[in-house]
Amino acid sequence: MRLLDAALTAAEVHGVDAFGGNFSRWCQVNGVARATAYRHRQRVKEQGSWAPRSRRPSTSPNATPRAVREAIIFVRGELPAGEDGAEQISYRLRALAAEQGWAKQGWRVPARSTIHRILVAADLVTPQPRKRPKSSYRRFSYARPRDCYQIDATIVDLPTLRCRAVVFEVLDDYSRVLVATHVTHSENVTGAVRALTEAFDSFGVPALVLADNGLAFSARFSRTSASTRFTRLVTNAGARLIHSSPYHPQTCGKIERHHRTFKAWLRTQPAPGDLAQLQHLADTYQHWYNTERRHSVHDAPPQHAWDHAPTLGGPQHLPVQHDAHVAVRKVSSTGAITIRSRPVTIGLPLAGHHVTTVLDGDHLSVYGPDGTPLGHLRLDFTKKHQGRLTAA
């Protein structure tokens, strides 16, 4: 076709006899269909050269209306940094659509992928090709609010005072409601007790409390027994305390991930000058996070998930977990427990005590009466005797 277009340009624009006086014969010799050749010839006469035309249809009834595209970009600008992705925009657009009556105009909220493409076209998305896809994650969650609380502390810089503060946060495992947030000078047992007490007073006592092995929560790696105050608070309230395995932060992954969300929000606020100002910001964040911010797990704010749950958990019964089975078992006089009619050796020192077991498929984790992880074991259900736990 390039030869045909060049010859047509020479003939029609510059008056050169490029076809030897017989255009049809030239097309036959060069294997060009006459209809195609005459169509190109007409285009060259009209435009002075050949250039391909857009194949885009003149109308696109299913295209996203301009007003909706503008609304997407407007909503993104109103959301804080880190909370302005396609899913958060879609959640906000649903409320906007209901308020402005989009249905009467035949408009609807676009799919998440469409919103993302509109943001990309507007050059509002920074490519992240190495970001791990969400489909690759396996999500663990208890089935009811108050089945399990996770508690942890995070460090926040106070530039004005040139020092650091510690924020204790307590998160409900199922609903992701931030049930307590407490600011203090350092990560110690006093701050942990204060935060968990606030959680119990505001939202009730859960069945389980999950914490890591920090000195504020556990005396396992301490020479003192100060942190047993935290243990007594949990057990006296009727809940069971579980500590994550050392060097395995994924166990408390929800609260660890929540710290990142809190700090991203905090960066959009005026820098706090002291602990009181930071506590005020933390309280403001708690209300916003619980009641306004959409959470991807429930496609609604966490408080909505809590309020609309059919039942609530608590110390009166063990938590329900769809992806694992939680149970309290008594260690026999021989130092063993029974899992699906198969004995697992725990050890004679714990004979007569109650331990908490979490069975996820064929993986068993066992926690002592004070929540300390005793060990884990990969079960082989083809064998009767499973052997001894691998120490945590």
Secondary structure, DSSP 4 states (H G I P E B T S, - for coil): -HHHHHHHHHHHTT---TTTT-HHHHHHHTT--HHHHHHHHHHHHHHSS--PPP---S--TTSPPHHHHHHHHHHHHHSPTTS-SHHHHHHHHHHHHHHHTGGGGT--PPPHHHHHHHHHHTT-----TTSPPGGG-----BSSTTSEEEEEEEEEEETTTTEEEEEEEEEETTT--EEEEEEESS--HHHHHHHHHHHHHHH---SEEEE-S-TTT--TT-SS-TTHHHHHHHHHTT-EEEEPPTT-GGGGHHHHHHHHHHHHHHTTSPPP-SHHHHHHHHHHHHHHHHHTS-BTTTTB-HHHHHHT-S---BTTBPPPBSSSEEEEEEPPTTSEEEETTEEEE--GGGTT-EEEEEEETTEEEEE-TTS-EEEEEE--TTSS---BPEE-
